[in-house]
Amino acid sequence: MLKLADFLVLEQKAVLDRWFDLILGTYAENTAVLWKKQKDPFANPVRHKFEIGMRGILLALAACGENMPDVAVFAPMLDEIVRVRAVQDFTPSQATAFIYLLKKAVREALWPQITEHDLFVELLALESTIDVLALFAFDIYCQCREKIVELRINQIKNQYDRLLKRANLLCDLPAEGEEP
């Protein structure tokens, strides 16, 4: 008897297509149309990153079955998507909401199989696992945002230092251990 994990693999194209459409719905219409049409990974690297991450997440979910997900397994795949969304104009909840859209994509793409094979308990387990993935995604988002803030602070410090040097208000101090 087939399990929900089997259908995730067998029907992965339908699930991934639906999930991608749902994610595109979180973007402006012009952006969504462009990303939907352009399939070349070099012309549309965002779509390519999303596809890599989404396929990896779906197949890893199918592989882990009812076991709790391991952050080490899912982090690289979530990172593919979260890193892109962390630099876009999204709130933290909007940036990480893409993972919850997977629940809807699975239900919509696999509902006939779920009802025919009475896979409701497995569906609930899968949705609980997706909830855990959302927490992983939020952690990754926070790390990305911290890195962005750190980069901005360093950029401002460097600009400020250059301004002071140009105005001859700052001299180069010897490195620790050097004599002036």
N, C-alpha and C positions, 0 to 999 in steps of 0.2 A: 504494500500500500504506500502510495506516495505521501510525503510529508510536505509541509509548507516550504521548508528549505529546498526541497527538490523543485518545487514550482518557481522559487526565486531564481534558480539557475536556468530551468527550462524556458521560463518566460522573462528572462532578464531584459531583453530588448524592450518589451512592452512596459515593464516597470521603470526602466531607465528613461525611456522616452517620456513617459508620463511625469516622472519626477523632474526631468529637465524642464518640461513645459511649466510645471508648477513653480520651479525656481525662477524661470524667466518672467513669470507673473509678478515677481517682486521688483522688477526693473521697469524703467520707463519704456514705453511702447517702441520707440525708435531703437533703443538698445536691444530689446528682446528680438525684434525683427532681424536686426543685423546678426546677432549671435545665432539665431535659428537658421538663417540662410547660409552663412559662411562656415563651412566645415573644415577648411584647410587649417591645420594646427599652427602654421606660421602666420597666416593672416588673422587668425582668431585664437590667440593663445589662451584667453580666458575660458572659452568653451572647451578647449583641449584639457586644461587643468581640471575643470569641472568634471569632464567625462572620465578622466583617470581616477579622480577621487571617488566619484559616484559608483563606478564599476567595482572598484576595490572594496568600498564599503558594503555594497550589496553582496558580493561574493564572500566576503569575510563574515557577514551576518549569516549567510547560508551555511558556512563551514562551522561556525561556533555553535549552531543549533540552540539548545536551551541553556548552554553554559553562559555565565556572565562574561561580557566582553573584556578583553585585555587591552588596556590603554596603549601598550606598546605595539599591538597589532593595528589598531584603528587610528592612532595619532598621525602617521604619515599620510593616510588617505584623507582624513578630516582636514589636515593642514593644507592640502592642495586647494581646498575650497575656502576655508576660513581665512587663509592668508590674503586671498583676493578680496573677500568681503570686508576684512578688517580695515582696508585702506579706502573703501568706498563710503559713500555718505549714508551709512546705516547706523541705527542705534545698536547697542549690544544685542538686544533681543531680536531685532530684525536680521542682524548679521548671522546669528546662529539658528534662526528659525528654519533654515533650509532642511535641517535634519528631521524636523517634525513633519515636513512635507513628504518625507519618505513613507510615513504611515498612510497618508492619503493615497499616494501613488500605488502602494501595495494593495490597499483595499480596492481601489478602482480597477487596477489591472488584473488582479487575481480573484476578485469576488466570486465569479462562477466556480472556480476550483475550490475556494474556501467553503462555499456552501455545499457543493456536491460531495466533497470528501470530509465534511464536518471538521474543519480545521480551526474552529474558533478558539480553542484553548491555545493552540500554537500561535495563532494571530495575537492573542493577548500577551503571550510570552515574548514574541517578536517586538511588539510595541513597547513593552517594558525595557527591552534591550535598547531600543531606539532612544528611549528616555535617558538611559545611561550615556549613550553616545552624545546626546545633547549636552550633558554636563562636561564631557570630554571636550566638545567643540567650544564650549564657553571658556574653559581653561585655556585652550589654544588661542582663542580670541584675545583674552586678557594678556597673554604673553606677547602677542603681536602688537597690541596697543602699547604695552610697556616699552617695547623695543622702539616703536615709532616716537614716543615721547622722549626716550633717551637720545635718539638720533637728532631730534629737534633741539634738545637742550645743548648737545655737543655742537651743533651747527651754530646756534646763537653764541655760545662761548667763543668759538673760533672766529666768528665775525666781529665780536666785541674786541677780542685780542688784536685782530688785524687793524681795527680802527684805532685802538690805543697806540699801537706801534707806529701807524702812519702819523699820528699826532705827536709822536715822540713823548708820549706819556707813560709808555711801558717799555722797559728794557728787557732784553733776554737775560733771564737769571741762569746762573750755571746749574747744571744738573747736579743732583746729589752726589757728593764725593769729589766733585771737581772744584778747583780753586778758581776764584774770580779773576 
